Amino acid sequence: MPEKGALLAVLIIERPLCVDCIAEKSAIRADEIEPLLARIATRIAITSAVDRCRACGETKKVHISSRAE
């Protein structure tokens, strides 16, 4: 499971992605993504908001993490 969380964290660094696109790019099932995001959010800042997904271009709920400064 830690490797899935790491992959997910890398995918959303400074690139807002929707659950469908995260699932497609990572081979993580869509129903696993929200729980993984919750676990990751205990360690790094993750923002979830309605915005344009940078992969599919649709406006819907996306998730993003910013690099630490």
CORBELJO-V795865 format. One record per pair of residues at least 24 apart in sequence whose ideal C-beta (glycine too) atoms are under 10 Angstrom apart, sorted by the first residue. I is the first residue (numbers start at 1). J is the second residue. D is the distance in Angstrom with one decimal. If there is no record, write none. Layout:
BEGIN
((I/J/D) (I/J/D))
END
This chain:
BEGIN
((1/32/9.2) (1/35/10.0) (1/36/8.0) (1/39/8.5) (2/39/9.6) (4/28/5.4) (4/29/9.7) (4/32/7.1) (4/33/9.2) (4/36/6.1) (4/39/9.8) (4/40/9.9) (5/35/10.0) (5/36/5.4) (5/37/8.9) (5/39/6.2) (5/40/5.4) (5/43/9.0) (6/40/8.8) (7/36/9.3) (8/32/9.0) (8/33/6.8) (8/36/5.3) (8/37/7.0) (8/39/9.4) (8/40/6.5) (8/46/9.5) (8/63/8.6) (8/65/9.2) (9/36/8.9) (9/37/9.1) (9/40/5.5) (9/41/9.9) (9/43/8.7) (9/44/6.5) (9/46/8.3) (9/65/6.2) (10/65/9.0) (11/55/9.3) (11/63/9.1) (11/65/9.2) (12/37/8.3) (12/40/8.9) (12/44/9.8) (12/46/7.1) (12/47/9.3) (12/48/9.8) (12/54/9.7) (12/62/8.4) (12/63/5.2) (12/64/5.4) (12/65/5.0) (12/66/9.6) (13/44/9.2) (13/64/7.9) (13/65/5.3) (13/66/7.4) (13/67/6.0) (14/54/9.5) (14/64/6.9) (14/65/7.5) (14/66/6.1) (14/67/6.2) (15/53/9.3) (15/54/5.0) (15/55/8.0) (15/62/9.1) (15/63/9.8) (15/64/6.7) (15/65/9.0) (16/47/8.3) (16/48/9.2) (16/49/8.0) (16/51/5.3) (16/52/7.2) (16/53/6.3) (16/54/5.6) (16/55/9.0) (16/61/9.6) (16/62/3.8) (16/63/6.8) (16/64/4.2) (16/65/9.6) (17/53/5.7) (17/54/6.4) (17/55/5.5) (17/56/8.6) (17/62/5.9) (17/63/6.4) (17/64/7.6) (18/50/10.0) (18/51/9.2) (18/52/9.3) (18/53/4.1) (18/54/9.3) (18/55/7.4) (18/56/6.6) (18/57/10.0) (18/58/6.7) (18/59/9.3) (18/60/5.2) (18/61/6.5) (18/62/5.2) (18/63/7.8) (19/48/9.9) (19/53/9.3) (19/60/8.6) (19/61/7.4) (19/62/8.6) (19/63/7.6) (20/53/8.0) (20/55/8.6) (20/56/7.0) (20/58/8.5) (20/60/8.5) (21/53/5.6) (21/54/8.2) (21/55/3.8) (21/56/5.3) (21/57/9.7) (21/58/8.8) (21/60/9.9) (21/62/8.6) (22/53/9.3) (22/55/8.4) (22/62/9.2) (22/63/7.2) (24/55/7.7) (24/56/8.7) (25/55/7.0) (33/63/8.1) (34/61/9.9) (34/63/9.0) (37/63/5.8) (37/65/9.3) (40/65/7.8) (41/65/8.8) (44/68/8.0))
END
